[in-house]
Amino acid sequence: MVRTQRPTLQNIRIRSTVDAHKIFYAVHRGHLEMVTRRLDADERMALGSGCVYAWEERGPHTEITGLGIERFTEGRRWSPSRVRDEFLFYYEKYTPPESAGQASSEKPQAPKDWDPLVKQTYSVWIDTEKGRRKWHLTAYFTQLTVDNLGTIDDIAGVGDLTVPDGMFKSTRVNKNR
């Protein structure tokens, strides 16, 4: 039986790379859990604003370690990415329910009360005892709920961590902007 995965954190917003590094460091120290496989249907349904997932990208030695995810997916449609600081942001595109018949050729409109998710991603390199690994953080929020979400500072044992300088290196450092 497959155990249900929970997000690494819930009800949290990511304000900066400092927040992301504290989450990665807490995972590295075993205080928080990394997601180790793609989300199943129930886990995708439970995804919402404030969910934060830390995960390791599948590397060439995956068959040896059994760890890593090739690509994090949640079954939603997203806009092209927008870069802000070291983060990539994606905005959810409206997909009508399958029960809604397409009687006309008009583009389906989102309900007026629809609050689309925003996906925020950040990736780093970390040197581990098993070699260099690529870790990712994928966080979700909506414009209506982001100000009601907590911060890393609210989490005992995570918000007060001091991350060693240079432990996490952004994968975007050498990218053209």
C-alpha positions, 0 to 999 in steps of 0.5 A, a space after each residue: 500500500 502506498 503511503 499518502 504523501 503530505 506537502 513538506 509544509 502547509 499554510 506557508 508562503 515563501 517570501 524570499 530565497 532565505 525562506 527557501 534555503 531554511 526549508 531545504 536546510 530543515 529537509 537536509 537535517 531531517 526536520 522536514 520531509 521531502 516529497 519522494 514521488 509524483 502526487 497521486 490523484 488524492 494528493 493532487 485534489 488536496 493541493 491548495 494555497 499554502 502547500 509547499 513541496 521540496 523534492 529532489 530531481 531524479 538523477 542518473 543514479 536513480 536506479 541505485 538510490 530509488 530517490 528523485 522525481 523526474 518532473 513534479 506534476 499536479 495535473 493543472 494547466 499553467 501560463 508560461 513562467 515569469 521570472 522574479 528574483 530567483 523564482 519562477 512564477 506560473 499562473 493557473 489557466 482555467 479548465 472547465 469541468 468535464 461535465 460542462 458541455 462545449 455547446 459553442 465555439 466560445 472560449 470557456 470563461 472562469 467563474 467570477 469567484 475563481 481564485 486561480 493558483 500561482 505556482 512559485 518554484 525555486 531550484 538549487 544545487 546541493 553537495 551531499 555525501 552521495 554527490 551533487 543533487 538538484 533540489 526544488 521547492 514548489 509552492 502554491 498560493 492564490 492572490 486572495 489567500 497569500 496574505 493570510 498564509 503563515 511564514 517560515 518565521 512561524 515554524 519552530 525549528 525552521 524559522 530560526 535556522 542559520 543556513 551555512 553560507 554557500 550550502 545551496 547554490 541557485 540553478 539560475 545563477 548563470 542564466 541570462 535574464 
